[in-house]
Amino acid sequence: MTGVPTPAPAEPATAPEPGAGRSGAGAPIGVFDSGVGGLTVLRAIHAHLPGESTIYLGDTARVPYGPKSPETVRRYAREATDFLIGRGIKALVIACNTATAHAFGTLSKGLDIPVIGVVEPGAREAAAASATGVIGVIGTRGTVASGSYERAILAARPDATVRSRACPLFVALAEEGWVTGDVPELTARRYLAPLLDAGIDTLVLGCTHYPLLRGLLAEVTGTGVRLVDSAEATARETARVLQSGRLAAPGDELLSREYFVTDDTRLFGELAELFLGAPVTRVEAVELGDGPDRDRR
């Protein structure tokens, strides 16, 4: 048993210059996160939409977003969005639970391209999948405190009972690659015990790091609990939105994968291989915003 995803195809060797000849349906999908966790969303998008070009931005100089105020998160999200808009994207995926919770409404109203967050797709899938209506949600402290998943689940299924649990150590375990063994198993059993005791039959993985621990979590929860991967749900929602908006790639565009960070490119490259299952050959450092915390390289 392993929670590490199987290797993905290698990144394309040839890519067009940023924005060169790309517009409309041929333009890339923009994906941003506070760090590396959103790469699980990107991986799912690559799997579900293999013909789509993508641009990923990790705001690694200012990670994590969770402890920041909602106003600060909204500012960071706007700066990340402005950067990606400047690269000519056709759709925006907010691959960060905290940014989705605090900035989705503002961004979706202020842009003329589709905006997809990571909360509602997973919440809707959990609401539909649960037989009993007793649904568990695990995430970071910031995501759980925001109540975003609970609101979204109840909007989709008013009779549901939602039990939430912050599991902050899962992020560190995922980034260390500790997805099997005694330490992650004991941690998972300690975190999940109250949810299992509450009788959940569905569990939302409400943090983009958690899919790396899926195998372990499935073992701890057992066959009676369905796991809902918000990254997979978001990728399916992105595919649906592109199809309905006639924005799916035409199939004759040169495929590109671009990666940008606001801090150490070397560390990101190492973690990206773990999260994507394939090496990332080129990562560029960029600056966002105009304040003193814009970049800490």
Number of C-alpha atoms within 10 A of each C-alpha: 8 13 19 21 17 10 13 14 12 12 16 12 9 10 14 13 9 14 14 11 11 19 12 15 20 23 24 29 27 27 28 30 29 28 22 28 27 28 27 28 30 26 21 20 27 19 16 15 16 13 19 24 23 21 21 24 28 27 28 24 19 18 16 15 24 20 14 14 12 17 11 15 23 23 15 21 27 18 18 24 23 13 19 23 16 10 18 19 25 24 25 24 27 28 33 31 31 33 27 25 23 20 22 22 13 13 21 15 11 10 13 10 15 18 20 23 26 31 31 23 24 26 30 20 18 29 25 14 17 18 12 14 22 20 28 29 28 24 25 23 15 20 28 23 15 17 12 20 29 21 16 18 27 17 15 17 17 12 13 17 17 21 19 23 19 19 21 15 13 24 19 11 19 23 18 11 16 18 24 18 10 10 11 19 18 12 14 20 16 11 18 23 12 15 22 19 8 15 16 24 23 28 29 24 23 31 30 24 26 25 26 25 25 20 16 22 24 16 13 17 21 13 10 11 19 18 22 24 25 31 32 22 23 25 25 17 20 25 18 14 17 17 12 10 12 12 18 23 21 12 12 8 16 15 20 19 20 19 21 21 26 23 23 15 18 12 11 20 19 13 20 22 16 22 27 24 18 16 18 19 13 13 18 14 17 17 19 19 15 9 7 7 11 18 19 12 12
